[in-house]
């Protein structure tokens, strides 16, 4: 399977929820980025690994299906950031982690953690909207626009979803999975309560 086909299927699975930088990171292929310019250290120190895993687990908690920790989403996020994302996105992610560390996220109650992440999500939406307006102004003026990277929570959420639904537990236990597909049926009704199909 070609990389573009795989990305298209994952994007379709996630309802087109991947941002342009995430798609670009896949299409450009993997590369090594420098730590000095971004302030982020690879491999993550133990406390950072734990922080990333905890945030991912809040996004996709363990229920009757495995959670993000079970799917090792934290390790996936670290690998993707290191190998595939440009320095501006690494720096943005690092800034978000620093903000969580300042707020003692790991020591907070689950309710406080949810509140912190909700605030970060709201800020990410506002930042994305503002960047879109700025880009439009620059484009209309015939100038090139340079953004500051994908906002932390948006990138965290995208990588969590991507890592989870492309992992073995996510694809085989959270989704309806057929190991060896049979004939192609273009339109199959979902039964009430049935899981989405894995691709």
Beta strands, then each sheet from edge to edge (+ up, - down):
end
